[in-house]
Amino acid sequence: MARGRTRDEDAERRVLEAAFELVGSRPPGEVGINDIAAAANVAKQTIYRWWPSRTAVILDALVVGTMRATPFRETDDIRADFEAHLRTVIKLFNSPTGRIVREMLAEAHTDPTIADEFRQRFWQPRRDLSQARLRRGIELGQIRDDLDHEIVLDAIYGPLWTRLMIGHLPLRAADAARVTDAIWPGIAAARA
């Protein structure tokens, strides 16, 4: 989240909820700071003090909403954890929030600032969680330790992102198991 003055937690919550609701009802590019301020019942200066841009507040709202919707369970069965996480991501992508993510990515393709903010605020926190689960899988001896983690994560999540963005095939809950079944033999540690 943005740096700046100490935030009033209630006002921050209202701003993020308002931004999330507004981008759920119209394209993110049509949501301005004035709209968010009015819906949150805060002064627009309050928003500008806490966030550097309209995109930053929308992405933070998206991050808060999606992190709650896609928790990463933490058990000692890393394969099952990834499969469960894929199911939550599929559910999210099939919800109205999936449309918001798709529209933010579309904006990111034409605006380098939005692309950078999307990577920093939305993409990287998720990658960090997934990286932590991969490292735990290595510690537990369930995942090979000689793999490029970025490639592994691209292989696991790539099919979902491709279907979200291209729309050539639907995303179904059963795809979580299919993706895991396809990827896991290549990343699983050899059994002794």
C-alpha positions in Angstrom: 0.0 0.0 0.0 1.0 3.6 -0.4 3.1 5.5 2.0 2.0 8.8 3.5 0.2 10.1 6.5 -1.2 7.7 9.1 -4.4 6.4 7.7 -7.8 6.4 9.4 -8.5 2.6 9.1 -12.3 3.2 8.6 -11.8 5.7 5.9 -9.2 3.5 4.2 -11.7 0.5 4.3 -14.4 2.7 2.8 -12.2 3.9 0.0 -11.0 0.4 -0.9 -14.6 -1.0 -0.7 -15.9 1.9 -2.8 -13.2 1.4 -5.4 -13.8 -2.3 -5.6 -17.6 -1.8 -6.0 -17.2 0.9 -8.6 -14.9 -1.2 -10.8 -17.3 -4.0 -10.4 -20.0 -1.9 -12.0 -18.1 -0.3 -14.9 -14.7 -0.5 -16.6 -11.8 0.5 -14.4 -10.8 3.3 -16.9 -14.1 5.0 -16.2 -13.6 5.1 -12.4 -12.0 8.3 -11.2 -10.8 9.6 -7.8 -13.9 11.9 -7.6 -16.2 8.8 -8.0 -14.3 6.9 -5.3 -14.2 9.8 -2.9 -18.0 10.4 -3.3 -18.8 6.7 -2.8 -16.5 6.4 0.2 -17.7 9.7 1.7 -14.1 11.1 2.0 -12.4 14.1 0.5 -10.5 13.4 -2.7 -7.4 15.0 -1.0 -7.6 12.1 1.5 -7.2 9.6 -1.4 -4.4 11.6 -3.0 -2.5 11.7 0.3 -2.6 7.9 0.6 -2.3 6.8 -3.0 -0.2 8.2 -5.9 -2.9 7.5 -8.6 -6.3 6.3 -9.4 -4.8 3.1 -10.6 -3.0 2.6 -7.3 -6.2 2.8 -5.3 -8.0 0.5 -7.7 -5.2 -2.0 -7.6 -5.0 -1.9 -3.8 -8.8 -2.5 -3.7 -8.4 -5.4 -6.0 -5.5 -6.8 -4.0 -7.5 -6.7 -0.7 -10.6 -8.2 -2.3 -8.8 -11.0 -4.2 -6.4 -11.9 -1.4 -9.4 -12.7 0.8 -11.0 -14.6 -2.1 -7.9 -16.7 -2.9 -6.3 -17.8 0.4 -3.3 -20.2 0.1 -3.8 -23.0 2.6 -0.7 -24.1 4.4 -0.5 -27.8 5.1 2.3 -30.3 4.6 0.7 -31.6 1.4 2.1 -29.0 -1.1 0.5 -30.6 -4.1 -3.0 -30.5 -2.5 -2.3 -26.9 -1.4 -1.6 -25.8 -5.0 -4.6 -27.7 -6.3 -6.8 -26.0 -3.7 -5.3 -22.6 -4.6 -5.9 -23.2 -8.3 -9.6 -23.9 -7.5 -9.9 -20.6 -5.6 -8.2 -18.7 -8.5 -10.6 -20.3 -11.0 -13.5 -19.3 -8.9 -12.2 -15.8 -8.7 -11.6 -15.6 -12.4 -15.1 -16.8 -13.1 -16.6 -14.1 -10.9 -17.2 -10.4 -11.8 -13.7 -9.8 -10.3 -12.2 -11.8 -13.1 -13.6 -9.3 -15.5 -11.9 -6.5 -13.5 -8.6 -8.3 -13.5 -8.9 -8.8 -17.3 -9.7 -5.1 -17.8 -6.9 -3.9 -15.6 -4.5 -6.1 -17.7 -5.9 -4.6 -20.9 -5.1 -1.1 -19.6 -1.7 -2.3 -18.5 -0.9 -3.3 -22.1 -1.2 0.3 -23.2 0.1 2.2 -20.2 3.5 1.3 -18.7 2.7 3.0 -15.4 -0.4 0.8 -14.9 1.7 -2.3 -16.0 4.3 -1.5 -13.4 1.7 -0.9 -10.7 -0.2 -4.1 -11.6 3.0 -6.1 -11.3 4.0 -4.5 -8.0 0.6 -4.4 -6.3 -1.3 -7.3 -7.7 1.0 -9.8 -9.3 4.1 -9.9 -7.0 2.3 -10.5 -3.7 0.7 -13.6 -5.2 4.0 -14.8 -6.7 5.6 -14.3 -3.3 3.0 -16.5 -1.6 3.4 -19.2 -4.3 7.2 -19.0 -4.0 6.9 -19.6 -0.3 4.8 -22.7 -0.9 7.4 -24.0 -3.4 10.2 -23.4 -0.9 8.2 -25.3 1.7 7.7 -28.2 -0.7 11.4 -28.3 -1.3 12.0 -28.3 2.5 9.6 -31.2 2.9 11.2 -33.1 0.1 8.1 -33.0 -2.1 9.4 -30.7 -4.9 12.7 -30.9 -6.7 15.3 -28.4 -5.6 16.9 -27.9 -9.1 14.1 -26.1 -10.8 13.6 -22.5 -11.8 10.8 -21.4 -9.5 9.5 -18.7 -11.9 9.2 -21.3 -14.7 7.4 -23.6 -12.3 4.9 -20.9 -11.3 4.3 -19.9 -14.9 3.6 -23.6 -15.7 1.2 -23.9 -12.8 -0.8 -20.7 -13.2 -0.2 -20.0 -16.9 -3.2 -22.1 -18.1 -5.6 -20.1 -15.9 -4.2 -16.7 -17.0 -4.3 -17.8 -20.6 -8.0 -18.9 -20.4 -8.9 -15.7 -18.5 -7.3 -13.4 -21.1 -7.8 -15.3 -24.3 -11.1 -17.0 -23.5 -10.5 -19.8 -25.9 -11.7 -22.4 -23.4 -13.8 -22.0 -20.2 -12.2 -22.2 -16.8 -13.8 -25.1 -14.8 -13.2 -26.1 -11.2 -12.0 -29.5 -12.5 -9.2 -27.8 -14.3 -7.4 -27.3 -11.0 -6.8 -31.1 -10.8 -6.0 -31.4 -14.5 -3.3 -28.7 -14.3 -1.9 -30.2 -11.1 -1.9 -33.7 -12.7 -0.1 -32.3 -15.8 2.6 -30.3 -13.9 3.3 -32.3 -10.8 5.2 -35.2 -12.4 7.8 -32.8 -13.7 8.4 -31.0 -10.4 7.9 -33.7 -7.8 10.9 -34.9 -6.0 11.9 -38.5 -6.6 10.7 -40.9 -4.0 13.4 -42.8 -2.1 
